[in-house]
Amino acid sequence: MGEQPIFTTRAHVFQIDPTTKKNWVPASKQAVTVSYFYDSTRNSYRIISVDGSKVIINSTITPNMTFTKTSQKFGQWADSRANTVFGLGFGSEQQLAKFAEKFQEVKDAAKLARDKSQEKMETSSNHSQESGRVTPSTPQASSINGTDDEKISHVGPEAALLMSENDRLKTAVEQSNTNAKKWETELQTLQESNARLEDALTESSANVESWKKQLSVCKEESDALRDKISELEAQCKEVSLEQERNAQLTAKVQELEAELQDKEQELQNLRKQAEIIPQLMAECESITDKLRTAETKNMELDGRIGGLQADAEENRQKQGDMQGELKKFMDILDGKIDELHEFRQGLSKLGDGLYQVPGVLVPGQQSQACFMNKRAN
């Protein structure tokens, strides 16, 4: 089946600085996938993380490893085989807790697998020792009773079956001896690895105090960085305000540049107009002469207008006198007309009292008819 992922999360990966053994060096620029893998063929567990095409974590978990929470969102463990310390920064405290729980589960499973492997090695070793004690008797039996061919020729089928079983046991013992040597070599390798792990654990325990001191220093640096970030944020606000002012000034400069272009265009127009100023001056002088002549004529006309105004005033006075006389005449005429009207009414009353002959007018009616005809004309 090979290796299969059993747990996956995302975190920022760090490694301890190999020179100072104090400072953390970021292994990834951003949060990457960190997974637990189980190899069923080897019965082993690994933590693997890949950033693009680069493997940044390849750590085989052993029972001696310990995952330590150094803060609410940060944890670390030491890997003696890789000769480094890995650190993970999570996005939340819950992710860190889940990762730590899984680390403990995998560590316990690795310990159980190691115990089972040791039990198998002890069992196979005991079996090989017992087989080693039994097998030497067979050659003795052969030497006493004769060769195998002689035994087969002199004994029955049961003895032949026993001989074949004995041969099979010999082959198994030889294979067991070979496996025992191989297991001894692996055991020695595991013991050496265990010694290295113990040394690494001792070194890691010795480094815990220094890491604690580094943690306090990091916390102080973190507080200082927070203060610095606050100052930078305030400076950023000032910078943004300054950018707004610069944008306003830029717009103002653009407006002034546009006005300057307009002024330059006006200046060019004025320069063009200045070129025709001498001609305009000559025309102005001629116009001034004409104006003077016109002013002279105007003064003459003013004299004439004064005389005409005096004549007009005299005529207005005469007209006023004539209007007064005309008004008096009209008043007299109106009085005469009223008298004639009264006279006509008297004649009418007189005519009504006289006897009239059909077709003949009395003298009063004749005079009244004549007067009306004249009045109508």
DACOR-V597111 format. One record per backbone hydrogen bond with DSSP energy under -1.0 kcal/mol. CO is the residue of the C=O (numbers start at 1). NH is the residue of the N-H. Records with the same first field share a line. If there is no record, write none. Layout:
CO=NH + NH
This chain:
2=40
4=38
7=36
9=34
11=32
12=89
13=27 + 28
14=87
15=25
17=21
23=17
25=15
32=11
34=9
35=48
36=6 + 7
37=46
38=4
39=43 + 44
44=39
45=61
46=37
47=59
48=35
49=56 + 57
51=54
54=51
57=49
59=47
62=65
68=76
73=90
74=70 + 71
75=88
76=68
77=86
79=84
84=79
85=16
86=77
87=14
88=75
89=12
92=96
93=97
94=98
95=99
96=100
97=101
98=102
99=103
100=104
101=105
102=106
103=107
104=108
105=109
106=110
107=111
108=112
109=113
110=114
111=115
112=116
113=117
114=118
115=119
116=120
117=121
118=122
119=123
120=124
121=125
122=126
123=127
124=128
125=129
126=130
127=131
128=132
129=133
130=134
131=135
134=137
135=138
136=140
137=141
138=142
139=143
140=144
141=145
142=146
147=151
148=152
149=153
150=154
151=155
156=160
157=161
158=162
159=163
160=164
161=165
162=166
163=167
164=168
165=169
166=170
167=171
168=172
169=173
170=174
171=175
172=176
173=177
174=178
175=179
176=180
177=181
178=182
179=183
180=184
181=185
182=186
183=187
184=188
185=189
186=190
187=191
188=192
189=193
190=194
191=195
192=196
193=197
194=198
195=199
196=200
197=201
198=202
199=203
200=204
201=205
202=206
203=207
207=211
208=212
209=213
210=214
211=215
212=216
213=217
214=218
215=219
216=220
217=221
218=222
219=223
220=224
221=225
222=226
223=227
224=228
225=229
226=230
227=231
228=232
229=233
230=234
231=235
232=236
233=237
234=238
235=239
236=240
237=241
238=242
239=243
240=244
241=245
242=246
243=247
244=248
245=249
246=250
247=251
248=252
249=253
250=254
251=255
252=256
253=257
254=258
255=259
256=260
257=261
258=262
259=263
260=264
261=265
262=266
263=267
264=268
265=269
266=270
267=271
268=272
269=273
270=274
271=275
274=277
276=280
277=281
278=282
279=283
280=284
281=285
282=286
283=287
284=288
285=289
286=290
287=291
288=292
289=293
290=294
291=295
292=296
293=297
294=298
295=299
296=300
297=301
298=302
299=303
300=304
301=305
302=306
303=307
304=308
305=309
306=310
307=311
308=312
309=313
310=314
311=315
312=316
313=317
314=318
315=319
316=320
317=321
318=322
319=323
320=324
321=325
322=326
323=327
324=328
325=329
326=330
327=331
328=332
329=333
330=334
331=335
332=336
333=337
334=338
335=339
336=340
337=341
338=342
339=343
340=344
341=345
342=346
343=347
344=348
345=349
346=350
347=351
348=352
357=360
362=366
363=367
364=368
365=369
366=370
367=371
368=372
369=373
370=374
371=375
372=376
373=377
